[in-house]
Amino acid sequence: MKIGRAKNLPDYKDSFPNFQAKKFEEILPNLEPSGIDLISMMLNYDPNKRITAKQALLHVINFYLIY
């Protein structure tokens, strides 16, 4: 699956707002680094690069085993 640009979509309009990305650390200042890491992997736009549910559970389990 190839990810295209929004401008190529049939209903795209140049008047749509263009937002700059914010870092998760700014939005979630109290979240630990492993939580930021997990959120960023879960919200990856490309499904081929996005973390799977199984990988996410292992990420959480590993966090609790370390602490």
C-alpha positions as CSV (number, residue, x, y, z in Angstrom):
1,M,0.0,0.0,0.0
2,K,1.4,3.3,-1.1
3,I,0.6,6.4,1.0
4,G,-0.2,9.4,-1.2
5,R,-0.5,13.1,-0.5
6,A,-3.8,14.6,0.6
7,K,-3.6,17.0,-2.3
8,N,-4.2,14.1,-4.6
9,L,-7.6,13.3,-3.0
10,P,-10.6,14.2,-5.1
11,D,-12.2,16.4,-2.4
12,Y,-9.0,18.2,-1.4
13,K,-9.3,22.0,-1.3
14,D,-6.4,24.5,-1.0
15,S,-8.4,26.3,1.6
16,F,-8.0,23.4,4.1
17,P,-5.9,24.5,7.1
18,N,-2.3,23.4,7.3
19,F,-1.2,22.6,10.8
20,Q,2.4,22.2,12.0
21,A,3.1,19.1,14.0
22,K,3.7,19.4,17.7
23,K,6.0,17.1,19.6
24,F,4.3,14.6,21.9
25,E,6.5,15.8,24.8
26,E,4.8,19.2,24.5
27,I,1.3,17.8,24.4
28,L,1.9,15.1,27.1
29,P,4.5,16.6,29.4
30,N,3.9,14.2,32.2
31,L,4.1,11.0,30.1
32,E,7.3,9.0,30.6
33,P,9.6,8.5,27.5
34,S,8.5,4.9,27.0
35,G,4.9,6.2,26.8
36,I,5.9,8.8,24.3
37,D,7.6,6.1,22.3
38,L,4.6,3.9,22.3
39,I,2.2,6.7,21.3
40,S,4.4,7.7,18.4
41,M,4.6,4.1,17.2
42,M,0.8,3.7,17.5
43,L,0.0,6.9,15.6
44,N,2.3,6.3,12.7
45,Y,0.3,7.2,9.5
46,D,1.9,4.5,7.4
47,P,0.2,1.2,8.4
48,N,3.4,-0.7,7.3
49,K,5.4,1.2,9.9
50,R,2.7,1.3,12.6
51,I,3.1,-0.9,15.7
52,T,0.8,-4.0,15.9
53,A,-1.4,-4.7,18.8
54,K,0.9,-7.6,19.8
55,Q,4.0,-5.4,19.6
56,A,2.2,-2.7,21.7
57,L,1.4,-5.2,24.4
58,L,4.9,-6.4,24.5
59,H,6.2,-2.8,24.7
60,V,4.0,-2.2,27.8
61,I,5.0,-5.6,29.4
62,N,8.7,-4.8,28.8
63,F,8.2,-1.4,30.4
64,Y,6.7,-2.9,33.6
65,L,9.4,-5.6,33.7
66,I,12.1,-2.9,33.7
67,Y,10.6,-0.8,36.5
